[in-house]
Amino acid sequence: PNCNQYRLPGCPRDFNPVCGSDMSTYANECTLCMKIREDGHDIKIIRNGPC
């Protein structure tokens, strides 16, 4: 995902789910990017929509 477009402190609340390569569903691309920043893992979007 293009995480450079998202800045702290938080994400928009829009619900546009994406499935990460960790097999977790994220509410939107921004929440996936926040997880990447927190954990330092390289998680890819494997599909749009829930896992």
CHARMM-style PDB file with segment names, atoms N, HN, CA, C and O in Angstrom:
ATOM      1  N   PRO     1       0.828  -1.209   0.000  1.00  0.00      PROA
ATOM      2  CA  PRO     1       0.000   0.000   0.000  1.00  0.00      PROA
ATOM      3  C   PRO     1       0.864   1.262   0.000  1.00  0.00      PROA
ATOM      4  O   PRO     1       2.031   1.222   0.389  1.00  0.00      PROA
ATOM      5  N   ASN     2       0.300   2.351  -0.427  1.00  0.00      PROA
ATOM      6  HN  ASN     2      -0.648   2.383  -0.743  1.00  0.00      PROA
ATOM      7  CA  ASN     2       1.000   3.634  -0.428  1.00  0.00      PROA
ATOM      8  C   ASN     2       0.786   4.316   0.918  1.00  0.00      PROA
ATOM      9  O   ASN     2      -0.123   5.134   1.062  1.00  0.00      PROA
ATOM     10  N   CYS     3       1.605   3.990   1.889  1.00  0.00      PROA
ATOM     11  HN  CYS     3       2.343   3.325   1.772  1.00  0.00      PROA
ATOM     12  CA  CYS     3       1.411   4.485   3.254  1.00  0.00      PROA
ATOM     13  C   CYS     3       1.887   5.917   3.446  1.00  0.00      PROA
ATOM     14  O   CYS     3       1.560   6.535   4.459  1.00  0.00      PROA
ATOM     15  N   ASN     4       2.645   6.458   2.510  1.00  0.00      PROA
ATOM     16  HN  ASN     4       2.911   5.956   1.687  1.00  0.00      PROA
ATOM     17  CA  ASN     4       3.135   7.828   2.657  1.00  0.00      PROA
ATOM     18  C   ASN     4       2.011   8.851   2.672  1.00  0.00      PROA
ATOM     19  O   ASN     4       2.195   9.960   3.174  1.00  0.00      PROA
ATOM     20  N   GLN     5       0.861   8.504   2.137  1.00  0.00      PROA
ATOM     21  HN  GLN     5       0.711   7.603   1.729  1.00  0.00      PROA
ATOM     22  CA  GLN     5      -0.250   9.453   2.085  1.00  0.00      PROA
ATOM     23  C   GLN     5      -0.982   9.572   3.421  1.00  0.00      PROA
ATOM     24  O   GLN     5      -1.821  10.458   3.581  1.00  0.00      PROA
ATOM     25  N   TYR     6      -0.682   8.704   4.375  1.00  0.00      PROA
ATOM     26  HN  TYR     6       0.000   7.984   4.244  1.00  0.00      PROA
ATOM     27  CA  TYR     6      -1.370   8.713   5.665  1.00  0.00      PROA
ATOM     28  C   TYR     6      -0.447   9.238   6.747  1.00  0.00      PROA
ATOM     29  O   TYR     6       0.689   8.786   6.894  1.00  0.00      PROA
ATOM     30  N   ARG     7      -0.948  10.190   7.492  1.00  0.00      PROA
ATOM     31  HN  ARG     7      -1.870  10.557   7.372  1.00  0.00      PROA
ATOM     32  CA  ARG     7      -0.167  10.798   8.566  1.00  0.00      PROA
ATOM     33  C   ARG     7      -0.823  10.519   9.907  1.00  0.00      PROA
ATOM     34  O   ARG     7      -2.033  10.308   9.991  1.00  0.00      PROA
ATOM     35  N   LEU     8      -0.020  10.521  10.940  1.00  0.00      PROA
ATOM     36  HN  LEU     8       0.963  10.693  10.872  1.00  0.00      PROA
ATOM     37  CA  LEU     8      -0.556  10.390  12.292  1.00  0.00      PROA
ATOM     38  C   LEU     8      -1.356  11.652  12.615  1.00  0.00      PROA
ATOM     39  O   LEU     8      -1.083  12.678  11.992  1.00  0.00      PROA
ATOM     40  N   PRO     9      -2.302  11.658  13.520  1.00  0.00      PROA
ATOM     41  CA  PRO     9      -2.472  10.650  14.549  1.00  0.00      PROA
ATOM     42  C   PRO     9      -3.422   9.524  14.204  1.00  0.00      PROA
ATOM     43  O   PRO     9      -3.406   8.505  14.895  1.00  0.00      PROA
ATOM     44  N   GLY    10      -4.240   9.642  13.189  1.00  0.00      PROA
ATOM     45  HN  GLY    10      -4.253  10.470  12.627  1.00  0.00      PROA
ATOM     46  CA  GLY    10      -5.201   8.568  12.982  1.00  0.00      PROA
ATOM     47  C   GLY    10      -5.659   8.449  11.553  1.00  0.00      PROA
ATOM     48  O   GLY    10      -5.179   9.141  10.655  1.00  0.00      PROA
ATOM     49  N   CYS    11      -6.604   7.548  11.370  1.00  0.00      PROA
ATOM     50  HN  CYS    11      -6.994   6.986  12.099  1.00  0.00      PROA
ATOM     51  CA  CYS    11      -7.131   7.230  10.048  1.00  0.00      PROA
ATOM     52  C   CYS    11      -8.567   7.717   9.911  1.00  0.00      PROA
ATOM     53  O   CYS    11      -9.267   7.896  10.908  1.00  0.00      PROA
ATOM     54  N   PRO    12      -9.002   7.931   8.675  1.00  0.00      PROA
ATOM     55  CA  PRO    12     -10.421   8.220   8.466  1.00  0.00      PROA
ATOM     56  C   PRO    12     -11.261   7.008   8.857  1.00  0.00      PROA
ATOM     57  O   PRO    12     -10.768   5.880   8.871  1.00  0.00      PROA
ATOM     58  N   ARG    13     -12.507   7.245   9.167  1.00  0.00      PROA
ATOM     59  HN  ARG    13     -12.907   8.161   9.155  1.00  0.00      PROA
ATOM     60  CA  ARG    13     -13.369   6.163   9.630  1.00  0.00      PROA
ATOM     61  C   ARG    13     -14.115   5.462   8.495  1.00  0.00      PROA
ATOM     62  O   ARG    13     -14.998   4.642   8.748  1.00  0.00      PROA
ATOM     63  N   ASP    14     -13.773   5.776   7.264  1.00  0.00      PROA
ATOM     64  HN  ASP    14     -13.056   6.443   7.058  1.00  0.00      PROA
ATOM     65  CA  ASP    14     -14.477   5.127   6.154  1.00  0.00      PROA
ATOM     66  C   ASP    14     -14.197   3.625   6.157  1.00  0.00      PROA
ATOM     67  O   ASP    14     -13.083   3.183   6.440  1.00  0.00      PROA
ATOM     68  N   PHE    15     -15.223   2.863   5.840  1.00  0.00      PROA
ATOM     69  HN  PHE    15     -16.128   3.222   5.611  1.00  0.00      PROA
ATOM     70  CA  PHE    15     -15.109   1.405   5.840  1.00  0.00      PROA
ATOM     71  C   PHE    15     -14.943   0.932   4.412  1.00  0.00      PROA
ATOM     72  O   PHE    15     -15.896   0.906   3.633  1.00  0.00      PROA
ATOM     73  N   ASN    16     -13.723   0.561   4.083  1.00  0.00      PROA
ATOM     74  HN  ASN    16     -12.949   0.582   4.716  1.00  0.00      PROA
ATOM     75  CA  ASN    16     -13.378   0.068   2.755  1.00  0.00      PROA
ATOM     76  C   ASN    16     -12.367  -1.058   2.979  1.00  0.00      PROA
ATOM     77  O   ASN    16     -11.172  -0.878   2.747  1.00  0.00      PROA
ATOM     78  N   PRO    17     -12.853  -2.229   3.433  1.00  0.00      PROA
ATOM     79  CA  PRO    17     -11.951  -3.264   3.937  1.00  0.00      PROA
ATOM     80  C   PRO    17     -10.956  -3.787   2.908  1.00  0.00      PROA
ATOM     81  O   PRO    17     -11.238  -3.870   1.712  1.00  0.00      PROA
ATOM     82  N   VAL    18      -9.781  -4.135   3.424  1.00  0.00      PROA
ATOM     83  HN  VAL    18      -9.551  -4.067   4.395  1.00  0.00      PROA
ATOM     84  CA  VAL    18      -8.738  -4.773   2.621  1.00  0.00      PROA
ATOM     85  C   VAL    18      -8.217  -5.977   3.393  1.00  0.00      PROA
ATOM     86  O   VAL    18      -8.224  -5.995   4.624  1.00  0.00      PROA
ATOM     87  N   CYS    19      -7.769  -6.970   2.657  1.00  0.00      PROA
ATOM     88  HN  CYS    19      -7.763  -6.956   1.657  1.00  0.00      PROA
ATOM     89  CA  CYS    19      -7.212  -8.184   3.248  1.00  0.00      PROA
ATOM     90  C   CYS    19      -5.693  -8.107   3.157  1.00  0.00      PROA
ATOM     91  O   CYS    19      -5.133  -7.967   2.069  1.00  0.00      PROA
ATOM     92  N   GLY    20      -5.032  -8.199   4.304  1.00  0.00      PROA
ATOM     93  HN  GLY    20      -5.487  -8.312   5.188  1.00  0.00      PROA
ATOM     94  CA  GLY    20      -3.579  -8.143   4.345  1.00  0.00      PROA
ATOM     95  C   GLY    20      -2.949  -9.510   4.158  1.00  0.00      PROA
ATOM     96  O   GLY    20      -3.598 -10.541   4.338  1.00  0.00      PROA
ATOM     97  N   SER    21      -1.680  -9.504   3.796  1.00  0.00      PROA
ATOM     98  HN  SER    21      -1.153  -8.667   3.650  1.00  0.00      PROA
ATOM     99  CA  SER    21      -0.952 -10.758   3.600  1.00  0.00      PROA
ATOM    100  C   SER    21      -0.758 -11.521   4.908  1.00  0.00      PROA
ATOM    101  O   SER    21      -0.296 -12.662   4.892  1.00  0.00      PROA
ATOM    102  N   ASP    22      -1.104 -10.904   6.042  1.00  0.00      PROA
ATOM    103  HN  ASP    22      -1.479  -9.977   6.055  1.00  0.00      PROA
ATOM    104  CA  ASP    22      -1.102 -11.604   7.330  1.00  0.00      PROA
ATOM    105  C   ASP    22      -2.451 -12.267   7.590  1.00  0.00      PROA
ATOM    106  O   ASP    22      -2.709 -12.773   8.682  1.00  0.00      PROA
ATOM    107  N   MET    23      -3.310 -12.256   6.563  1.00  0.00      PROA
ATOM    108  HN  MET    23      -3.100 -11.846   5.676  1.00  0.00      PROA
ATOM    109  CA  MET    23      -4.652 -12.856   6.605  1.00  0.00      PROA
ATOM    110  C   MET    23      -5.573 -12.167   7.612  1.00  0.00      PROA
ATOM    111  O   MET    23      -6.507 -12.785   8.122  1.00  0.00      PROA
ATOM    112  N   SER    24      -5.313 -10.901   7.896  1.00  0.00      PROA
ATOM    113  HN  SER    24      -4.554 -10.399   7.482  1.00  0.00      PROA
ATOM    114  CA  SER    24      -6.193 -10.088   8.728  1.00  0.00      PROA
ATOM    115  C   SER    24      -6.940  -9.113   7.840  1.00  0.00      PROA
ATOM    116  O   SER    24      -6.401  -8.619   6.849  1.00  0.00      PROA
ATOM    117  N   THR    25      -8.188  -8.838   8.203  1.00  0.00      PROA
ATOM    118  HN  THR    25      -8.625  -9.239   9.008  1.00  0.00      PROA
ATOM    119  CA  THR    25      -8.983  -7.844   7.497  1.00  0.00      PROA
ATOM    120  C   THR    25      -8.824  -6.508   8.211  1.00  0.00      PROA
ATOM    121  O   THR    25      -8.979  -6.421   9.429  1.00  0.00      PROA
ATOM    122  N   TYR    26      -8.516  -5.478   7.448  1.00  0.00      PROA
ATOM    123  HN  TYR    26      -8.391  -5.548   6.458  1.00  0.00      PROA
ATOM    124  CA  TYR    26      -8.360  -4.120   7.976  1.00  0.00      PROA
ATOM    125  C   TYR    26      -9.497  -3.258   7.453  1.00  0.00      PROA
ATOM    126  O   TYR    26      -9.952  -3.439   6.323  1.00  0.00      PROA
ATOM    127  N   ALA    27      -9.954  -2.321   8.274  1.00  0.00      PROA
ATOM    128  HN  ALA    27      -9.584  -2.174   9.191  1.00  0.00      PROA
ATOM    129  CA  ALA    27     -11.107  -1.491   7.917  1.00  0.00      PROA
ATOM    130  C   ALA    27     -10.857  -0.685   6.648  1.00  0.00      PROA
ATOM    131  O   ALA    27     -11.782  -0.432   5.876  1.00  0.00      PROA
ATOM    132  N   ASN    28      -9.610  -0.284   6.434  1.00  0.00      PROA
ATOM    133  HN  ASN    28      -8.858  -0.490   7.061  1.00  0.00      PROA
ATOM    134  CA  ASN    28      -9.243   0.449   5.223  1.00  0.00      PROA
ATOM    135  C   ASN    28      -7.717   0.406   5.083  1.00  0.00      PROA
ATOM    136  O   ASN    28      -7.017  -0.108   5.955  1.00  0.00      PROA
ATOM    137  N   GLU    29      -7.227   0.944   3.992  1.00  0.00      PROA
ATOM    138  HN  GLU    29      -7.796   1.361   3.284  1.00  0.00      PROA
ATOM    139  CA  GLU    29      -5.789   0.904   3.729  1.00  0.00      PROA
ATOM    140  C   GLU    29      -5.002   1.635   4.812  1.00  0.00      PROA
ATOM    141  O   GLU    29      -3.902   1.216   5.172  1.00  0.00      PROA
ATOM    142  N   CYS    30      -5.559   2.716   5.327  1.00  0.00      PROA
ATOM    143  HN  CYS    30      -6.453   3.055   5.034  1.00  0.00      PROA
ATOM    144  CA  CYS    30      -4.870   3.484   6.360  1.00  0.00      PROA
ATOM    145  C   CYS    30      -4.645   2.655   7.619  1.00  0.00      PROA
ATOM    146  O   CYS    30      -3.557   2.696   8.194  1.00  0.00      PROA
ATOM    147  N   THR    31      -5.654   1.902   8.058  1.00  0.00      PROA
ATOM    148  HN  THR    31      -6.538   1.869   7.591  1.00  0.00      PROA
ATOM    149  CA  THR    31      -5.473   1.092   9.271  1.00  0.00      PROA
ATOM    150  C   THR    31      -4.415   0.007   9.042  1.00  0.00      PROA
ATOM    151  O   THR    31      -3.693  -0.354   9.971  1.00  0.00      PROA
ATOM    152  N   LEU    32      -4.319  -0.507   7.833  1.00  0.00      PROA
ATOM    153  HN  LEU    32      -4.905  -0.213   7.079  1.00  0.00      PROA
ATOM    154  CA  LEU    32      -3.245  -1.449   7.500  1.00  0.00      PROA
ATOM    155  C   LEU    32      -1.891  -0.753   7.607  1.00  0.00      PROA
ATOM    156  O   LEU    32      -0.945  -1.320   8.153  1.00  0.00      PROA
ATOM    157  N   CYS    33      -1.795   0.456   7.095  1.00  0.00      PROA
ATOM    158  HN  CYS    33      -2.564   0.916   6.652  1.00  0.00      PROA
ATOM    159  CA  CYS    33      -0.536   1.209   7.168  1.00  0.00      PROA
ATOM    160  C   CYS    33      -0.138   1.501   8.611  1.00  0.00      PROA
ATOM    161  O   CYS    33       1.047   1.455   8.942  1.00  0.00      PROA
ATOM    162  N   MET    34      -1.097   1.799   9.466  1.00  0.00      PROA
ATOM    163  HN  MET    34      -2.059   1.836   9.197  1.00  0.00      PROA
ATOM    164  CA  MET    34      -0.790   2.041  10.877  1.00  0.00      PROA
ATOM    165  C   MET    34      -0.241   0.772  11.535  1.00  0.00      PROA
ATOM    166  O   MET    34       0.666   0.845  12.364  1.00  0.00      PROA
ATOM    167  N   LYS    35      -0.783  -0.377  11.171  1.00  0.00      PROA
ATOM    168  HN  LYS    35      -1.520  -0.436  10.497  1.00  0.00      PROA
ATOM    169  CA  LYS    35      -0.291  -1.657  11.691  1.00  0.00      PROA
ATOM    170  C   LYS    35       1.150  -1.897  11.236  1.00  0.00      PROA
ATOM    171  O   LYS    35       1.985  -2.355  12.017  1.00  0.00      PROA
ATOM    172  N   ILE    36       1.434  -1.587   9.978  1.00  0.00      PROA
ATOM    173  HN  ILE    36       0.755  -1.215   9.344  1.00  0.00      PROA
ATOM    174  CA  ILE    36       2.792  -1.728   9.453  1.00  0.00      PROA
ATOM    175  C   ILE    36       3.746  -0.833  10.241  1.00  0.00      PROA
ATOM    176  O   ILE    36       4.839  -1.265  10.606  1.00  0.00      PROA
ATOM    177  N   ARG    37       3.342   0.408  10.505  1.00  0.00      PROA
ATOM    178  HN  ARG    37       2.454   0.759  10.209  1.00  0.00      PROA
ATOM    179  CA  ARG    37       4.195   1.335  11.256  1.00  0.00      PROA
ATOM    180  C   ARG    37       4.412   0.861  12.688  1.00  0.00      PROA
ATOM    181  O   ARG    37       5.517   0.970  13.218  1.00  0.00      PROA
ATOM    182  N   GLU    38       3.364   0.338  13.312  1.00  0.00      PROA
ATOM    183  HN  GLU    38       2.466   0.250  12.881  1.00  0.00      PROA
ATOM    184  CA  GLU    38       3.473  -0.114  14.701  1.00  0.00      PROA
ATOM    185  C   GLU    38       4.387  -1.333  14.830  1.00  0.00      PROA
ATOM    186  O   GLU    38       5.243  -1.384  15.713  1.00  0.00      PROA
ATOM    187  N   ASP    39       4.199  -2.307  13.949  1.00  0.00      PROA
ATOM    188  HN  ASP    39       3.503  -2.266  13.232  1.00  0.00      PROA
ATOM    189  CA  ASP    39       4.901  -3.586  14.080  1.00  0.00      PROA
ATOM    190  C   ASP    39       6.190  -3.674  13.271  1.00  0.00      PROA
ATOM    191  O   ASP    39       7.061  -4.487  13.581  1.00  0.00      PROA
ATOM    192  N   GLY    40       6.319  -2.847  12.238  1.00  0.00      PROA
ATOM    193  HN  GLY    40       5.611  -2.187  11.986  1.00  0.00      PROA
ATOM    194  CA  GLY    40       7.499  -2.901  11.399  1.00  0.00      PROA
ATOM    195  C   GLY    40       7.506  -4.041  10.398  1.00  0.00      PROA
ATOM    196  O   GLY    40       8.527  -4.302   9.763  1.00  0.00      PROA
ATOM    197  N   HSD    41       6.369  -4.729  10.250  1.00  0.00      PROA
ATOM    198  HN  HSD    41       5.539  -4.517  10.766  1.00  0.00      PROA
ATOM    199  CA  HSD    41       6.277  -5.828   9.288  1.00  0.00      PROA
ATOM    200  C   HSD    41       5.801  -5.307   7.942  1.00  0.00      PROA
ATOM    201  O   HSD    41       5.033  -4.348   7.870  1.00  0.00      PROA
ATOM    202  N   ASP    42       6.259  -5.940   6.893  1.00  0.00      PROA
ATOM    203  HN  ASP    42       6.883  -6.719   6.951  1.00  0.00      PROA
ATOM    204  CA  ASP    42       5.856  -5.561   5.541  1.00  0.00      PROA
ATOM    205  C   ASP    42       4.621  -6.367   5.161  1.00  0.00      PROA
ATOM    206  O   ASP    42       4.729  -7.503   4.699  1.00  0.00      PROA
ATOM    207  N   ILE    43       3.452  -5.778   5.359  1.00  0.00      PROA
ATOM    208  HN  ILE    43       3.363  -4.855   5.735  1.00  0.00      PROA
ATOM    209  CA  ILE    43       2.192  -6.448   5.048  1.00  0.00      PROA
ATOM    210  C   ILE    43       1.685  -5.899   3.722  1.00  0.00      PROA
ATOM    211  O   ILE    43       1.594  -4.685   3.539  1.00  0.00      PROA
ATOM    212  N   LYS    44       1.363  -6.776   2.821  1.00  0.00      PROA
ATOM    213  HN  LYS    44       1.436  -7.762   2.970  1.00  0.00      PROA
ATOM    214  CA  LYS    44       0.829  -6.390   1.513  1.00  0.00      PROA
ATOM    215  C   LYS    44      -0.690  -6.514   1.515  1.00  0.00      PROA
ATOM    216  O   LYS    44      -1.263  -7.252   2.317  1.00  0.00      PROA
ATOM    217  N   ILE    45      -1.331  -5.788   0.614  1.00  0.00      PROA
ATOM    218  HN  ILE    45      -0.865  -5.188  -0.037  1.00  0.00      PROA
ATOM    219  CA  ILE    45      -2.762  -5.983   0.383  1.00  0.00      PROA
ATOM    220  C   ILE    45      -2.889  -7.103  -0.633  1.00  0.00      PROA
ATOM    221  O   ILE    45      -2.419  -6.980  -1.763  1.00  0.00      PROA
ATOM    222  N   ILE    46      -3.529  -8.202  -0.229  1.00  0.00      PROA
ATOM    223  HN  ILE    46      -3.911  -8.302   0.690  1.00  0.00      PROA
ATOM    224  CA  ILE    46      -3.671  -9.310  -1.172  1.00  0.00      PROA
ATOM    225  C   ILE    46      -4.997  -9.244  -1.916  1.00  0.00      PROA
ATOM    226  O   ILE    46      -5.146  -9.853  -2.976  1.00  0.00      PROA
ATOM    227  N   ARG    47      -5.967  -8.504  -1.367  1.00  0.00      PROA
ATOM    228  HN  ARG    47      -5.847  -8.009  -0.506  1.00  0.00      PROA
ATOM    229  CA  ARG    47      -7.198  -8.270  -2.116  1.00  0.00      PROA
ATOM    230  C   ARG    47      -8.012  -7.193  -1.441  1.00  0.00      PROA
ATOM    231  O   ARG    47      -7.895  -6.969  -0.236  1.00  0.00      PROA
ATOM    232  N   ASN    48      -8.838  -6.528  -2.224  1.00  0.00      PROA
ATOM    233  HN  ASN    48      -8.934  -6.709  -3.203  1.00  0.00      PROA
ATOM    234  CA  ASN    48      -9.802  -5.589  -1.682  1.00  0.00      PROA
ATOM    235  C   ASN    48     -10.974  -6.383  -1.150  1.00  0.00      PROA
ATOM    236  O   ASN    48     -11.412  -7.352  -1.771  1.00  0.00      PROA
ATOM    237  N   GLY    49     -11.481  -5.975  -0.001  1.00  0.00      PROA
ATOM    238  HN  GLY    49     -11.126  -5.188   0.503  1.00  0.00      PROA
ATOM    239  CA  GLY    49     -12.554  -6.709   0.646  1.00  0.00      PROA
ATOM    240  C   GLY    49     -11.999  -7.522   1.795  1.00  0.00      PROA
ATOM    241  O   GLY    49     -10.784  -7.632   1.959  1.00  0.00      PROA
ATOM    242  N   PRO    50     -12.891  -8.093   2.592  1.00  0.00      PROA
ATOM    243  CA  PRO    50     -12.441  -8.874   3.749  1.00  0.00      PROA
ATOM    244  C   PRO    50     -11.741 -10.164   3.333  1.00  0.00      PROA
ATOM    245  O   PRO    50     -11.930 -10.661   2.223  1.00  0.00      PROA
ATOM    246  N   CYS    51     -10.941 -10.687   4.235  1.00  0.00      PROA
ATOM    247  HN  CYS    51     -10.788 -10.283   5.137  1.00  0.00      PROA
ATOM    248  CA  CYS    51     -10.224 -11.946   3.977  1.00  0.00      PROA
ATOM    249  C   CYS    51     -11.179 -13.131   3.983  1.00  0.00      PROA
ATOM    250  OT1 CYS    51     -10.752 -14.268   3.784  1.00  0.00      PROA
TER     251      CYS     51
END
